[in-house]
Amino acid sequence: MFSIDNLQVHYGLSHVIQGVSIDAQPGEVVGIFGRNGVGKTTLMKTIAGWVAPSGGTITLDGARLDGLAPDGVCRHGVGFVPEDRRIFPGLSVEENLKLGLMQRAGRSRAEENAEIDRIYQRMPRLAERRRQAGTTLSGGEQQMLAMARVMVGRPRLALIDEPSEGLAPMIVADIFAIIEEMKAGGATILLVEQNVHAALAVADRFYAIERGAVVVAGNARDEADKARLLEAIAV
C-alpha cells in the first residue's frame, strides 16, 4: 500500500502543498486532478524525491520514502514519467531504456535483456530506433520512451505526469492502453492528467487538489463523485 500523510512542501516562503493525505492500493490507478498551478506536479516530484518535503510522511509498503534522494526512491520500486519526459541527451533509445532497470536490483543480465525485449515487442517503433538518440524522436515517440523506461523496471509505484499533453489522439490511446496494462500487472499508479474524462476511464479513484490541498476525493465509477470532481475543477 502507498500512502501520503499530511504532506507539506514549501518553495521558500510559498506553501505549495498544504497537508495532502492520499492513499493507493496495489493494482489501483488513482487520478490526481486540478487546475494548472495547484501543486500536482510538485506532489509528484516530492514523491519521486526531486523536491524535499517540509513535513508529513510518504510510505510504500511500510518503507519511508520522504527524505530519500531520487535514486533511493527509485530503488524502492518507484518509476516516474515526468511532464517534460526527461529523455537523456547523448543516450540512445536503448540506453535510456536501460536506465529504467535501476528500479529493480538483483536481476540477471538475461532477465534484464528479456525485459528490454518485452518492451520492444510492445513498442516496435522503439525497437526500430533502438540505436537512435532518444532526443531525436518525435514528441509522441519520446513520450512512449519515457513510459517504456518506467515499464522496463516493473515498478511497484508508477508516477505519470500529464502523459497526453500535446500528443495525437492515436498516441494518447496507446498511452492509456499501456497504463491499463501496468495496472493489470499489479502496479500502483498515480496519474496526473488534464484530459479528465480519459483519465477517469482508467482510474479507480481520484483526488482533486486546489491551492495545495485535497478538496474532493471519490470513486471514478460513481457518477455523483465525478460530478463533484468536475464542479471542483471547473472542467
Buried (B, 14 or more C-beta within 10 A) or exposed (E): EBBBBEBBBBEEEEBBBBBBBBBBEEBBBBBBBBBEEBBBBBBBBBBBBBBEBBBBBBBBEEEEBBEBEBEEBBBBBBBBBBBEBBBEEEBBBBBBBBBBBBBBEEBEEEEBEEBBEBBBEBBEBBBEBBEBBBBEBEEBBBBBBBBBBBBBBBBBBBBBBBBBBEBEEEBBEBBBEBBBEBBEEEBBBBBBBBBBEBBBEBBBBBBBBBBBBBBBBBEBEEEEBBEBBBEBBEE
